[in-house]
Amino acid sequence: MAQLDSLRKQIDALDEKIVALLNERAAAAVQIGKLKRRSGLGVFAPDREQAVLQRIAEMSAGPLSEASLAAIYRELMSASLSLERPPRVGYLGPKGSFSHEAAVSKFGESVDYEPLEDIRAIFSEISRGHVNYGVVPVENTTGGAILDTLDAFIEHETRICCELFRPIHQHLMARCRQDEIAVVYSRPEALRQCRRWLTETGLASRTAPAPSTSRAAEMAAAEVGAAAIGSRLAAKMYGLPILAENIEDHPRNATRFFVLGGDPTPATGNDRTSLMLVTVHRAGALVDVLVSFQRAGVNMTMLTSRPSPSVENEYNFFIDVEGHVDDPSFAAAIEEARRHCRTLVVLGSYPRASEGDSR
């Protein structure tokens, strides 16, 4: 007991120092906030965030894991954001959606969140200045591109400031038995991620779309014989028992999210750039665009297309490439590609995240 008391006193003394240092750090953050306001800068800096987390991981000799330190510093930076100038973050709601989880994983618990009904509303609220940042899904490893997000880029001038990957585990939830289910609600992309399981269980013919997985849970909670596919958090929030866990077709199922809004992000040396373009109307124009990047040694990581909402037989191409627009050789490659395009818009250059990075 004497040794236990001694260790507890040691922890108490360390806590006193930690609290003092945390408040000292917070005071410095307040000064940074004042400088940012005078300069007209946004409070969220993805490049600085990435540098801090990397530095913390390199400094640590354990026993705390890198993930644990990242979680601690995520909340510390979130609290600092709220002291500088609390940002308002929009996400695809209601609470309990995967977008909600992704937003909290990036911004922490100390900022203001705004649940929005659909993806277009997030873009619209950023354009109107009602929210400072928005978190939207852009592609899934099973279901592919999130079409609502790509279409919203066509309609709105919105900047990407960073990206993140989140592992996605889908669960079937309902207040009835599985053999009593009359309808299964979820977002179309979530239903596609579980297509094999739904087919095997005979539920594929009973699916119905919902604006989000959390809205699906809300609908299932209010309707007899209804079920939903969504997150464990959504099941808990709406009081729905989970009937089947991890029903996604692929165990490594993950979704990539964009954080929208904010100022241009400086180069970090490990960046990605997203482009939206319409090629000129001649044979081989898209190939010429791709060759422009190939000649510059630029690696392409995504290519998809969406039909134009206003021009018949015209397509908007979305391309992700490795590099940053501030790099002269990369910028020259973009200008070369622009010669083969009717329009070319840089949606953003931002720190590149890996699929194993859920921060």
Rosetta blueprint (number, residue, H / E / L):
1 M L
2 A H
3 Q H
4 L H
5 D H
6 S H
7 L H
8 R H
9 K H
10 Q H
11 I H
12 D H
13 A H
14 L H
15 D H
16 E H
17 K H
18 I H
19 V H
20 A H
21 L H
22 L H
23 N H
24 E H
25 R H
26 A H
27 A H
28 A H
29 A H
30 V H
31 Q H
32 I H
33 G H
34 K H
35 L H
36 K H
37 R H
38 R H
39 S H
40 G L
41 L L
42 G L
43 V L
44 F L
45 A L
46 P H
47 D H
48 R H
49 E H
50 Q H
51 A H
52 V H
53 L H
54 Q H
55 R H
56 I H
57 A H
58 E H
59 M H
60 S L
61 A L
62 G L
63 P L
64 L L
65 S L
66 E H
67 A H
68 S H
69 L H
70 A H
71 A H
72 I H
73 Y H
74 R H
75 E H
76 L H
77 M H
78 S H
79 A H
80 S H
81 L H
82 S H
83 L H
84 E H
85 R L
86 P L
87 P L
88 R E
89 V E
90 G E
91 Y E
92 L E
93 G L
94 P L
95 K L
96 G L
97 S L
98 F H
99 S H
100 H H
101 E H
102 A H
103 A H
104 V H
105 S H
106 K H
107 F H
108 G L
109 E L
110 S L
111 V L
112 D E
113 Y E
114 E E
115 P E
116 L E
117 E L
118 D L
119 I H
120 R H
121 A H
122 I H
123 F H
124 S H
125 E H
126 I H
127 S H
128 R H
129 G L
130 H L
131 V L
132 N L
133 Y E
134 G E
135 V E
136 V E
137 P E
138 V E
139 E E
140 N E
141 T L
142 T L
143 G L
144 G E
145 A E
146 I L
147 L H
148 D H
149 T H
150 L H
151 D H
152 A H
153 F H
154 I H
155 E H
156 H L
157 E L
158 T L
159 R L
160 I E
161 C E
162 C E
163 E E
164 L E
165 F E
166 R E
167 P E
168 I L
169 H L
170 Q L
171 H E
172 L E
173 M E
174 A E
175 R L
176 C L
177 R L
178 Q H
179 D H
180 E H
181 I L
182 A L
183 V E
184 V E
185 Y E
186 S E
187 R L
188 P H
189 E H
190 A H
191 L H
192 R H
193 Q H
194 C L
195 R H
196 R H
197 W H
198 L H
199 T H
200 E H
201 T L
202 G L
203 L L
204 A H
205 S H
206 R H
207 T E
208 A E
209 P E
210 A L
211 P L
212 S L
213 T H
214 S H
215 R H
216 A H
217 A H
218 E H
219 M H
220 A H
221 A H
222 A H
223 E L
224 V L
225 G L
226 A E
227 A E
228 A E
229 I E
230 G E
231 S L
232 R H
233 L H
234 A H
235 A H
236 K H
237 M H
238 Y L
239 G L
240 L L
241 P L
242 I E
243 L E
244 A E
245 E L
246 N L
247 I L
248 E L
249 D L
250 H L
251 P L
252 R L
253 N L
254 A E
255 T E
256 R E
257 F E
258 F E
259 V E
260 L E
261 G E
262 G L
263 D L
264 P L
265 T L
266 P L
267 A L
268 T L
269 G L
270 N L
271 D E
272 R E
273 T E
274 S E
275 L E
276 M E
277 L E
278 V E
279 T E
280 V L
281 H L
282 R L
283 A L
284 G L
285 A H
286 L H
287 V H
288 D H
289 V H
290 L H
291 V H
292 S H
293 F H
294 Q H
295 R H
296 A L
297 G L
298 V L
299 N L
300 M E
301 T E
302 M E
303 L E
304 T E
305 S E
306 R E
307 P E
308 S L
309 P L
310 S L
311 V L
312 E L
313 N L
314 E L
315 Y E
316 N E
317 F E
318 F E
319 I E
320 D E
321 V E
322 E E
323 G L
324 H L
325 V L
326 D L
327 D L
328 P H
329 S H
330 F H
331 A H
332 A H
333 A H
334 I H
335 E H
336 E H
337 A H
338 R H
339 R L
340 H L
341 C E
342 R E
343 T E
344 L E
345 V E
346 V E
347 L E
348 G E
349 S E
350 Y E
351 P E
352 R L
353 A L
354 S L
355 E L
356 G L
357 D L
358 S L
359 R L
